[in-house]
Amino acid sequence: MHSTKVFLSLLVLLIAVEKGMAIWCYRCTSATPGCGDNFNWRGIGYLGDPCPEDDDICVKVTERKGTTETITRDCLSALQAFRTDIPADKYEGCRPAAKDEQLAHYVNNSIKQLDVKRDYFERTTFCFCFLDHRCNGASRKESAIWVAVSLVLGMFIVRRSIL
């Protein structure tokens, strides 16, 4: 009986804490050491930031031109202000960027380096995730390991409180 009360109390506490907080995402670019394709959170020196919106999701944007690759990790709400190529389908997974035919249609700009039409990169991919904190940095295998470790630690704490 006592163990059931402890377990239910921990469960309610975890749900209350989880609902009151926004998702945490890594917010960096591949110009930051450790934030490139081989992600290393110790290299960027922090554990991410909370997203500004309560129902936000984490995004990893990969842009390629030839052998050059630029990776941006951020919250979706931060990217929506200036990116017009975000795919309409924002569910878990990766998708190619949307094409905006009207982008820079009325701009008469002769400076090619400004890239007002956003056509510099040959391929842009958006990867969305919202089921785990800091999911835009870790691979699926690493996320599953952290969930398993958390469950084992929680069961150990409940067992210790019973004894």
C-alpha positions in Angstrom: 0.0 0.0 0.0 2.8 2.4 1.0 4.7 1.7 -2.3 1.6 2.4 -4.4 1.2 5.8 -2.7 4.9 6.7 -3.2 4.7 5.6 -6.8 1.5 7.6 -7.5 2.9 10.7 -5.8 6.1 10.5 -8.0 4.0 10.0 -11.1 1.7 13.0 -10.3 4.8 15.2 -9.5 6.5 14.2 -12.8 3.3 14.9 -14.8 2.8 18.3 -13.1 6.4 19.4 -13.6 6.4 18.2 -17.3 3.1 20.0 -18.1 4.2 23.3 -16.6 7.4 23.6 -18.6 8.1 24.2 -22.2 10.3 21.8 -24.2 14.0 22.3 -24.0 15.9 22.4 -27.3 19.5 22.8 -28.3 19.9 26.3 -29.9 23.1 26.5 -32.0 24.6 26.4 -35.5 27.3 24.2 -37.0 29.7 27.2 -36.6 29.6 26.5 -32.9 32.1 23.7 -31.9 30.2 20.5 -31.1 27.0 21.5 -32.9 27.9 20.0 -36.3 26.9 16.7 -37.7 28.7 14.8 -34.9 26.8 16.5 -32.2 28.5 16.8 -28.8 26.6 18.7 -26.1 29.8 19.0 -24.0 31.4 20.9 -26.9 28.7 23.6 -26.9 28.9 23.9 -23.1 25.3 23.9 -22.1 22.2 21.7 -21.9 19.9 23.8 -24.2 17.3 26.4 -23.6 13.6 26.3 -23.0 11.5 27.2 -26.0 9.4 30.4 -25.8 6.1 28.7 -26.6 4.5 26.1 -24.4 3.6 23.9 -27.4 6.8 24.4 -29.3 8.9 21.7 -31.0 12.6 21.3 -31.6 14.0 21.6 -35.2 17.2 20.6 -36.8 17.7 22.3 -40.2 20.4 20.8 -42.5 21.3 22.9 -45.6 23.7 21.5 -48.2 25.6 22.9 -51.2 28.0 20.5 -52.7 30.2 19.2 -49.8 29.4 22.2 -47.6 26.8 21.5 -44.9 25.2 24.0 -42.4 23.3 22.7 -39.5 21.0 24.8 -37.3 19.3 23.6 -34.2 16.5 25.7 -32.7 12.9 26.0 -31.6 10.3 26.1 -34.3 8.8 29.4 -33.0 12.2 31.1 -33.3 12.6 30.0 -37.0 9.1 30.9 -38.1 9.8 34.6 -37.9 12.2 34.6 -40.8 12.1 31.2 -42.6 9.5 30.9 -45.3 10.6 27.4 -46.4 9.3 25.5 -43.3 7.3 22.4 -44.5 3.6 22.4 -43.6 3.9 18.9 -42.1 5.6 19.5 -38.7 5.1 16.0 -37.2 8.0 13.9 -35.9 10.5 13.2 -38.7 12.5 14.8 -41.5 11.1 16.5 -44.6 12.5 18.6 -47.5 12.0 22.3 -47.3 9.0 23.9 -48.9 9.5 26.0 -52.1 8.1 29.5 -51.9 7.7 30.7 -55.5 6.7 34.2 -54.5 9.7 34.8 -52.3 11.6 38.0 -53.5 9.3 38.2 -56.5 9.1 42.0 -56.2 12.7 42.6 -55.3 15.1 44.1 -57.8 18.4 43.3 -56.2 21.7 43.0 -58.1 23.8 41.8 -55.1 23.9 38.0 -55.5 25.5 37.4 -52.1 22.3 38.5 -50.3 20.4 35.4 -51.4 17.0 37.0 -51.1 15.4 34.1 -53.0 16.9 31.5 -50.6 18.2 29.4 -53.5 21.9 29.2 -52.6 21.6 25.8 -50.9 20.9 22.8 -53.2 19.1 20.8 -50.6 17.5 21.8 -47.3 16.0 19.3 -44.8 13.9 20.1 -41.7 13.8 17.5 -38.9 11.1 18.0 -36.3 10.9 16.3 -32.8 8.7 17.0 -29.8 8.5 13.9 -27.8 11.7 14.4 -25.7 13.7 17.3 -24.3 16.8 18.2 -26.3 15.7 15.8 -29.1 17.3 17.9 -31.8 20.8 16.9 -30.7 20.7 13.2 -29.8 20.1 10.3 -32.1 17.1 8.0 -31.4 19.3 5.4 -29.7 20.7 7.9 -27.3 17.2 9.2 -26.4 16.0 5.6 -25.7 19.0 5.0 -23.4 18.2 8.1 -21.3 14.6 7.0 -21.0 15.7 3.6 -19.8 18.2 5.0 -17.3 15.5 7.4 -15.9 13.1 4.5 -15.4 15.6 2.4 -13.6 16.6 5.3 -11.3 12.9 6.0 -10.6 12.3 2.4 -9.7 15.4 2.3 -7.5 14.2 5.4 -5.6 10.7 3.9 -5.1 12.2 0.6 -3.8 14.6 2.4 -1.4 11.7 4.5 0.0 9.8 1.3 0.7 12.6 -0.3 2.7 
